Amino acid sequence: MSKAPSLSSHVLDTTLGKPAANMQLILTTPEGNIAHAQTDADGRCNQWGELAILPGLYQLRFITGEYLSATHGSAFYPFVDVHFEITKEGGHYHIPLLISPFGFSSYRGS
């Protein structure tokens, strides 16, 4: 029997070498449902309100512009969208984002 899927994220500011606190996130489910969340003081987020995490294609939008402008004075990227698939096998899905004023990277974490 597979474990129900779960989802978390972590945003790190690679310029400062610190977590990106209070960054707004928007999760869109395969059905088009939306959850608004934000990173905590450690740059982490795993609270998606009442949304059930089910198999399908998701979009996680990181609202980077507000954070980068406030922290670095400008923002080349107003947001970063990461599209990913949660499979029926379940398990934990972790979507990290490494951000700087002029670059970003994401991968499947653990």
C-alpha positions as CSV (number, residue, x, y, z in Angstrom):
1,M,0.0,0.0,0.0
2,S,1.5,3.4,-1.0
3,K,1.6,6.4,1.3
4,A,-0.5,9.4,0.4
5,P,1.5,12.1,-1.3
6,S,2.8,15.1,0.6
7,L,4.4,18.3,-0.6
8,S,6.9,20.8,0.8
9,S,9.2,23.5,-0.5
10,H,12.3,25.4,0.6
11,V,13.6,28.7,-0.9
12,L,17.2,29.7,-0.4
13,D,18.7,33.1,-1.4
14,T,22.0,32.1,-2.8
15,T,23.4,35.6,-2.9
16,L,23.0,36.0,0.9
17,G,23.4,32.3,1.7
18,K,20.2,32.4,3.8
19,P,16.6,31.2,3.6
20,A,14.1,33.4,1.8
21,A,11.6,34.1,4.5
22,N,8.0,35.4,3.8
23,M,8.1,34.6,0.1
24,Q,4.6,34.1,-1.3
25,L,3.8,30.8,-3.0
26,I,0.8,29.8,-5.1
27,L,0.1,26.1,-5.7
28,T,-2.3,25.1,-8.5
29,T,-3.6,21.5,-8.5
30,P,-4.5,19.4,-11.6
31,E,-8.1,20.3,-11.1
32,G,-7.3,24.1,-11.0
33,N,-7.7,24.5,-7.3
34,I,-5.4,27.1,-5.8
35,A,-3.7,27.5,-2.4
36,H,-1.8,30.6,-1.3
37,A,1.0,30.1,1.2
38,Q,4.3,31.7,2.3
39,T,7.7,30.5,3.4
40,D,8.4,30.6,7.1
41,A,11.5,32.2,8.8
42,D,13.6,29.2,7.6
43,G,12.3,29.6,4.0
44,R,10.2,26.5,4.2
45,C,6.5,25.8,3.3
46,N,4.4,22.7,3.7
47,Q,1.0,24.2,4.5
48,W,-1.4,24.1,1.6
49,G,-4.7,24.8,3.4
50,E,-7.4,22.3,2.7
51,L,-6.0,21.1,-0.6
52,A,-5.6,17.3,-0.9
53,I,-2.3,16.4,-2.6
54,L,-3.3,13.8,-5.2
55,P,-1.6,12.4,-8.4
56,G,-1.4,14.8,-11.3
57,L,0.4,17.8,-12.8
58,Y,1.0,20.7,-10.5
59,Q,2.3,24.3,-10.8
60,L,4.1,25.9,-7.9
61,R,4.5,29.7,-8.4
62,F,7.2,31.4,-6.3
63,I,6.5,35.2,-6.1
64,T,10.2,36.1,-6.3
65,G,9.8,39.8,-7.4
66,E,8.5,41.1,-4.1
67,Y,11.2,39.2,-2.1
68,L,14.1,40.1,-4.5
69,S,13.1,43.8,-4.7
70,A,12.8,44.1,-0.9
71,T,16.0,42.2,-0.2
72,H,18.3,43.2,-3.2
73,G,16.7,46.4,-4.5
74,S,15.6,45.0,-7.8
75,A,14.2,41.8,-9.4
76,F,14.8,40.4,-12.9
77,Y,12.3,37.6,-12.3
78,P,8.9,38.7,-11.0
79,F,8.0,35.0,-10.4
80,V,9.2,31.5,-11.0
81,D,6.9,28.7,-12.1
82,V,7.8,25.1,-11.4
83,H,5.7,22.4,-13.0
84,F,5.9,18.9,-11.7
85,E,4.1,15.6,-11.6
86,I,2.9,13.7,-8.5
87,T,2.5,10.1,-9.3
88,K,0.0,7.5,-7.9
89,E,2.9,5.8,-6.0
90,G,2.7,8.6,-3.5
91,G,5.5,9.6,-1.1
92,H,7.0,12.9,-0.2
93,Y,7.6,15.6,-2.9
94,H,10.0,18.4,-2.0
95,I,10.5,21.3,-4.4
96,P,13.4,23.5,-3.5
97,L,14.2,26.8,-5.2
98,L,17.6,28.5,-5.2
99,I,17.1,32.2,-6.1
100,S,19.4,35.2,-6.7
101,P,18.6,38.5,-8.4
102,F,19.7,37.2,-11.8
103,G,19.3,33.4,-11.6
104,F,17.3,30.5,-10.2
105,S,17.4,26.7,-10.0
106,S,15.1,24.0,-8.8
107,Y,15.2,20.2,-8.5
108,R,13.4,17.4,-6.7
109,G,14.6,17.3,-3.2
110,S,14.0,14.8,-0.4
